[in-house]
Every structure is written in structure tokens, then in C-alpha cells.
Amino acid sequence: MHISRLFIYPVKSCAGVEVDALHFDSSGPVGDRRFVITTPAGDFLTQRELPEMARIQPKLADTQLTLSHPDAKDCVVHFDTDGPTHRVRVWRDEILGVDCGDEVAAWLTSRLGQEARLSVLPADNPRLADPAYAEAGIQVGYADGFPLLVITQESLDKLSEDAGLNVDVRRFRPNIVVSGADGSFAEREWRRLGVGEGSQQQLPIQIVKPCERCVIPTRDPDTLERTGALMTSLKNLCRIDGRIIFGQNATYAGEYLAVGTPLFVSE
């Protein structure tokens, strides 16, 4: 079993970026969900209400973020994580953000058809993952609740088979895709994943909470059209106690993960 694909999502709910490796700091994968689009009042916005966000492609480099959209000129944002902070709300969490300015706000407002602003996670991030699931003191950026989302290729393949279509992994927005699992949906039983092999074994990936799904995976990430067959398959294969579950939220105490890294179920 090994890591077959890795992704980061610089701007929450916008398009992802496939990478060869994840580097970690105190808030999770570096560059992942470090920006959030909000209302002027600071309440977060997502593809749930604004599917067009899926067509915004971020590119992050040092202190510069470039946003691309097929119908607009690129917007380049120079940001400062040490600037004045303001309130940002993600679900029930009150977080902090540093506003990225009026130029990108106008660009986003034009693309999304409603007033929107962009904030970056401050260097001093006080947000903690839910201690009811994660170990005490684990920090997280603007992700829904935890630093990592893990899925398996075997589960994705099973969905594709059941739905009669090639289900794009981008629909589920994972950070880590694992290949070589012991059957589809094996991840539902995982608690810890060991990293590496032999004398090179490292700290485990802690599986903390199943990921409950909304309508976002039912939309094609390119056309934004709904795929009814996929929703039917999710209901057939992934409904547990009335909720659609696909993938597992996780934390990781190490500093680096790469495509090809061997994994094993340690618990």
C-alpha cells in the first residue's frame, strides 16, 4: 500500500493543485486552505452555494497568489500573513484572517456574482482541530475541521464501477490518495497508518473522523453539471446511519509525505 497522489487546495473550495510531496507546518500541509473567500462580514463561502468557485485555479508561490479563471484575466495577489486581522467564520468556528485587498475582492465579486473578499491565514494561527476527535493541540487552517483528508483509489474505483462512469478524484478534494488498500472502503476501519518501511518507519497518520459528504462531489469539476448516477452510487455504497460517508479526516505529526511513500495499517 502506498501514497499514489497528493493535493493541496490553496484557496478553500477552489480548484486544487496536484503535488509530488506535502510539507507540513503547525497548521497542516503547507499551502493548503491558507486562503478563504468570504462575504464582506467574514462568513466563508464554498462551492455548495457558489459552484463557480470550482473554476478558480490558484497558484501559490512564496508571498504571491495567482488566481486564474477561464473567462477572466489572472489576478495576482501579494499577501502579508502578519497584517491586521479580522473575524472569519468557518462553520461554527470563529477564526482570524488578514484581508488581501480590494483588487482581488473586485475580481472575485465579478467572477462569483456576489460581494466577496479574500483572506489569508495569519502567521499566528490560533485555530485548533476538534479535540473530541484529534489529539489536543492539533492546529488547522481554513479546512472544514481537520488538516488532512484521505481516500483510497479502491473506493473511488468501486464508485466508478457502480455509477458506470470514470469518477474524477477531484470531486472529493482529498489531500492523500492511497492505492493498494485491502479492498474498497477498507479505510472505514483504519485508525492509524504507519509511514515508510523497515528501519525507515515514521510517525503514523492518525485517522480521526469519517468525512460526511454534501452535494459538491455530484458536480463535474469542469462543466459544473450535476451527475445523478454518482449520487445514486453514493447512496448505495456510502450511506451510513443516514449520512453519505466517503474518505477519512486525518492528522499527521511528521514534516513530509511524498508520492510513492509506503504505508501500512498499524491500527
KOLFI-552221 format. One record per residue (C-alpha): x, y, z. Coordinates in nm, 2 decimals, decimal comma. Example, Ala and Ser with C-alpha at 12.3 -4.5 7.8 and 13.67 -1.06 7.14 Angstrom:
BEGIN
+--------+--------+--------+
|      u |      v |      w |
+--------+--------+--------+
|   1,23 |  -0,45 |   0,78 |
|   1,37 |  -0,11 |   0,71 |
+--------+--------+--------+
This chain:
BEGIN
+--------+--------+--------+
|      u |      v |      w |
+--------+--------+--------+
|   0,00 |   0,00 |   0,00 |
|   0,14 |   0,34 |  -0,09 |
|   0,06 |   0,71 |  -0,15 |
|  -0,04 |   0,74 |  -0,52 |
|  -0,15 |   1,11 |  -0,54 |
|  -0,12 |   1,42 |  -0,33 |
|  -0,31 |   1,75 |  -0,35 |
|  -0,33 |   2,09 |  -0,18 |
|  -0,61 |   2,35 |  -0,21 |
|  -0,46 |   2,69 |  -0,15 |
|  -0,80 |   2,86 |  -0,15 |
|  -1,08 |   2,69 |   0,03 |
|  -1,33 |   2,54 |  -0,21 |
|  -1,15 |   2,65 |  -0,52 |
|  -0,96 |   2,42 |  -0,76 |
|  -0,68 |   2,20 |  -0,62 |
|  -0,32 |   2,16 |  -0,71 |
|  -0,16 |   1,82 |  -0,76 |
|   0,19 |   1,79 |  -0,60 |
|   0,46 |   1,54 |  -0,56 |
|   0,50 |   1,59 |  -0,19 |
|   0,34 |   1,76 |   0,11 |
|   0,54 |   1,96 |   0,36 |
|   0,39 |   2,03 |   0,70 |
|   0,39 |   2,31 |   0,94 |
|   0,19 |   2,36 |   1,26 |
|  -0,14 |   2,42 |   1,06 |
|  -0,11 |   2,11 |   0,84 |
|   0,01 |   2,08 |   0,48 |
|   0,20 |   2,40 |   0,37 |
|  -0,01 |   2,59 |   0,12 |
|  -0,33 |   2,40 |   0,19 |
|  -0,65 |   2,60 |   0,27 |
|  -0,45 |   2,90 |   0,38 |
|  -0,69 |   3,13 |   0,19 |
|  -1,06 |   3,16 |   0,22 |
|  -1,33 |   3,35 |   0,02 |
|  -1,58 |   3,52 |   0,25 |
|  -1,87 |   3,76 |   0,25 |
|  -1,78 |   4,12 |   0,35 |
|  -1,88 |   4,02 |   0,70 |
|  -1,63 |   3,74 |   0,71 |
|  -1,86 |   3,44 |   0,67 |
|  -1,70 |   3,17 |   0,45 |
|  -1,83 |   3,09 |   0,10 |
|  -1,80 |   2,75 |  -0,07 |
|  -1,90 |   2,56 |  -0,39 |
|  -2,21 |   2,44 |  -0,20 |
|  -2,37 |   2,78 |  -0,28 |
|  -2,13 |   2,90 |  -0,55 |
|  -2,03 |   2,62 |  -0,78 |
|  -1,83 |   2,87 |  -1,00 |
|  -1,56 |   2,86 |  -0,73 |
|  -1,45 |   2,52 |  -0,88 |
|  -1,33 |   2,70 |  -1,19 |
|  -1,10 |   2,94 |  -1,00 |
|  -0,75 |   2,79 |  -1,02 |
|  -0,50 |   2,91 |  -0,76 |
|  -0,12 |   2,91 |  -0,80 |
|   0,08 |   2,98 |  -0,48 |
|   0,45 |   3,09 |  -0,47 |
|   0,61 |   3,25 |  -0,17 |
|   0,41 |   3,56 |  -0,08 |
|   0,22 |   3,57 |  -0,42 |
|  -0,11 |   3,40 |  -0,51 |
|  -0,23 |   3,40 |  -0,87 |
|  -0,59 |   3,33 |  -0,94 |
|  -0,70 |   3,21 |  -1,28 |
|  -1,04 |   3,17 |  -1,44 |
|  -1,12 |   3,07 |  -1,80 |
|  -1,33 |   3,38 |  -1,85 |
|  -1,10 |   3,65 |  -1,70 |
|  -0,75 |   3,79 |  -1,68 |
|  -0,54 |   3,64 |  -1,40 |
|  -0,55 |   3,82 |  -1,07 |
|  -0,21 |   3,84 |  -0,88 |
|  -0,23 |   3,89 |  -0,50 |
|   0,06 |   3,99 |  -0,29 |
|  -0,02 |   3,90 |   0,07 |
|   0,11 |   3,95 |   0,42 |
|   0,03 |   3,70 |   0,69 |
|   0,15 |   3,94 |   0,96 |
|  -0,11 |   4,21 |   0,87 |
|  -0,41 |   4,33 |   1,08 |
|  -0,65 |   4,05 |   1,15 |
|  -1,03 |   4,04 |   1,14 |
|  -1,30 |   3,78 |   1,21 |
|  -1,36 |   3,49 |   0,97 |
|  -1,62 |   3,22 |   1,03 |
|  -1,59 |   2,86 |   0,90 |
|  -1,89 |   2,66 |   1,01 |
|  -1,92 |   2,73 |   1,38 |
|  -1,55 |   2,83 |   1,43 |
|  -1,46 |   3,19 |   1,47 |
|  -1,11 |   3,22 |   1,32 |
|  -0,88 |   3,51 |   1,22 |
|  -0,79 |   3,63 |   0,87 |
|  -0,58 |   3,90 |   0,70 |
|  -0,77 |   4,08 |   0,42 |
|  -0,60 |   4,06 |   0,08 |
|  -0,73 |   4,38 |  -0,05 |
|  -0,98 |   4,55 |  -0,28 |
|  -0,84 |   4,44 |  -0,61 |
|  -0,88 |   4,07 |  -0,56 |
|  -1,22 |   4,14 |  -0,39 |
|  -1,34 |   4,31 |  -0,70 |
|  -1,21 |   4,02 |  -0,92 |
|  -1,39 |   3,76 |  -0,70 |
|  -1,71 |   3,96 |  -0,69 |
|  -1,71 |   3,97 |  -1,07 |
|  -1,65 |   3,60 |  -1,11 |
|  -1,89 |   3,48 |  -0,84 |
|  -2,18 |   3,73 |  -0,89 |
|  -2,19 |   3,84 |  -0,53 |
|  -1,97 |   4,05 |  -0,30 |
|  -1,67 |   3,85 |  -0,19 |
|  -1,34 |   3,91 |  -0,02 |
|  -1,02 |   3,70 |   0,02 |
|  -0,84 |   3,65 |   0,35 |
|  -0,52 |   3,47 |   0,42 |
|  -0,45 |   3,27 |   0,74 |
|  -0,24 |   3,48 |   0,98 |
|   0,11 |   3,36 |   1,07 |
|  -0,01 |   3,33 |   1,43 |
|  -0,30 |   3,09 |   1,38 |
|  -0,50 |   3,00 |   1,69 |
|  -0,75 |   2,76 |   1,54 |
|  -0,74 |   2,40 |   1,68 |
|  -0,89 |   2,08 |   1,54 |
|  -1,18 |   1,94 |   1,73 |
|  -1,03 |   1,78 |   2,05 |
|  -1,32 |   1,54 |   2,06 |
|  -1,15 |   1,36 |   1,77 |
|  -0,80 |   1,48 |   1,72 |
|  -0,52 |   1,49 |   1,98 |
|  -0,51 |   1,81 |   2,19 |
|  -0,32 |   2,10 |   2,03 |
|  -0,35 |   2,00 |   1,66 |
|  -0,39 |   2,31 |   1,46 |
|  -0,58 |   2,35 |   1,13 |
|  -0,62 |   2,63 |   0,87 |
|  -0,94 |   2,70 |   0,68 |
|  -1,02 |   2,33 |   0,61 |
|  -1,36 |   2,22 |   0,74 |
|  -1,22 |   2,07 |   1,06 |
|  -0,90 |   1,87 |   1,02 |
|  -0,57 |   1,91 |   0,84 |
|  -0,59 |   1,61 |   0,60 |
|  -0,85 |   1,41 |   0,40 |
|  -0,75 |   1,06 |   0,30 |
|  -0,93 |   0,84 |   0,03 |
|  -0,84 |   0,52 |  -0,14 |
|  -0,82 |   0,45 |  -0,51 |
|  -1,00 |   0,12 |  -0,45 |
|  -1,30 |   0,30 |  -0,31 |
|  -1,30 |   0,55 |  -0,60 |
|  -1,28 |   0,26 |  -0,84 |
|  -1,58 |   0,10 |  -0,68 |
|  -1,78 |   0,41 |  -0,71 |
|  -1,69 |   0,44 |  -1,08 |
|  -1,79 |   0,08 |  -1,14 |
|  -2,12 |   0,12 |  -0,96 |
|  -2,20 |   0,46 |  -1,13 |
|  -2,09 |   0,34 |  -1,48 |
|  -1,86 |   0,64 |  -1,53 |
|  -1,50 |   0,74 |  -1,46 |
|  -1,53 |   0,93 |  -1,13 |
|  -1,27 |   1,21 |  -1,12 |
|  -1,08 |   1,22 |  -0,79 |
|  -1,11 |   1,60 |  -0,79 |
|  -1,47 |   1,57 |  -0,70 |
|  -1,38 |   1,45 |  -0,35 |
|  -1,10 |   1,70 |  -0,28 |
|  -0,86 |   1,47 |  -0,10 |
|  -0,51 |   1,56 |   0,02 |
|  -0,39 |   1,20 |   0,01 |
|  -0,49 |   0,92 |  -0,23 |
|  -0,39 |   0,57 |  -0,11 |
|  -0,35 |   0,28 |  -0,36 |
|  -0,32 |  -0,09 |  -0,27 |
|  -0,58 |  -0,09 |   0,01 |
|  -0,73 |  -0,43 |   0,11 |
|  -1,05 |  -0,38 |  -0,08 |
|  -1,29 |  -0,09 |  -0,14 |
|  -1,39 |   0,11 |   0,17 |
|  -1,12 |  -0,06 |   0,38 |
|  -1,03 |   0,29 |   0,51 |
|  -1,35 |   0,29 |   0,72 |
|  -1,18 |   0,05 |   0,96 |
|  -0,84 |   0,23 |   0,98 |
|  -0,73 |   0,42 |   1,29 |
|  -0,36 |   0,47 |   1,23 |
|  -0,14 |   0,44 |   0,92 |
|   0,23 |   0,38 |   0,96 |
|   0,46 |   0,56 |   0,71 |
|   0,76 |   0,40 |   0,55 |
|   0,90 |   0,05 |   0,58 |
|   1,17 |  -0,13 |   0,78 |
|   1,40 |   0,10 |   0,97 |
|   1,26 |   0,40 |   0,78 |
|   0,92 |   0,38 |   0,95 |
|   0,80 |   0,72 |   1,07 |
|   0,52 |   0,87 |   1,27 |
|   0,17 |   0,75 |   1,19 |
|  -0,11 |   0,92 |   1,01 |
|  -0,39 |   0,94 |   1,27 |
|  -0,74 |   0,87 |   1,12 |
|  -0,98 |   1,08 |   1,33 |
|  -1,32 |   1,11 |   1,18 |
|  -1,52 |   0,99 |   0,87 |
|  -1,59 |   1,26 |   0,61 |
|  -1,95 |   1,33 |   0,56 |
|  -2,03 |   1,45 |   0,21 |
|  -2,25 |   1,72 |   0,07 |
|  -2,36 |   1,79 |  -0,29 |
|  -2,01 |   1,91 |  -0,41 |
|  -1,89 |   1,57 |  -0,54 |
|  -2,21 |   1,53 |  -0,75 |
|  -2,09 |   1,82 |  -0,98 |
|  -1,84 |   1,77 |  -1,26 |
|  -1,55 |   2,00 |  -1,16 |
|  -1,51 |   2,12 |  -1,52 |
|  -1,87 |   2,16 |  -1,65 |
|  -2,03 |   2,21 |  -1,31 |
|  -2,32 |   1,99 |  -1,42 |
|  -2,48 |   1,75 |  -1,17 |
|  -2,42 |   1,38 |  -1,21 |
|  -2,72 |   1,19 |  -1,09 |
|  -2,56 |   0,85 |  -1,13 |
|  -2,29 |   0,93 |  -0,88 |
|  -2,53 |   1,05 |  -0,62 |
|  -2,72 |   0,72 |  -0,66 |
|  -2,40 |   0,52 |  -0,61 |
|  -2,30 |   0,73 |  -0,31 |
|  -2,64 |   0,65 |  -0,16 |
|  -2,60 |   0,28 |  -0,25 |
|  -2,24 |   0,23 |  -0,13 |
|  -2,17 |   0,51 |   0,12 |
|  -2,48 |   0,58 |   0,33 |
|  -2,41 |   0,50 |   0,69 |
|  -2,67 |   0,59 |   0,95 |
|  -2,84 |   0,83 |   0,71 |
|  -2,52 |   1,01 |   0,62 |
|  -2,31 |   0,99 |   0,30 |
|  -1,95 |   0,90 |   0,41 |
|  -1,66 |   0,89 |   0,17 |
|  -1,30 |   0,93 |   0,29 |
|  -1,14 |   0,99 |   0,63 |
|  -1,03 |   1,31 |   0,80 |
|  -0,68 |   1,27 |   0,95 |
|  -0,38 |   1,44 |   1,11 |
|  -0,01 |   1,38 |   1,07 |
|   0,27 |   1,46 |   1,32 |
|   0,56 |   1,44 |   1,07 |
|   0,71 |   1,70 |   0,84 |
|   0,70 |   1,54 |   0,49 |
|   0,50 |   1,29 |   0,28 |
|   0,57 |   1,21 |  -0,09 |
|   0,40 |   1,02 |  -0,37 |
|   0,52 |   0,66 |  -0,36 |
|   0,57 |   0,65 |   0,02 |
|   0,48 |   0,31 |   0,15 |
|   0,20 |   0,29 |   0,41 |
|   0,07 |   0,01 |   0,64 |
|  -0,22 |  -0,02 |   0,87 |
|  -0,08 |   0,00 |   1,22 |
|  -0,41 |   0,01 |   1,40 |
+--------+--------+--------+
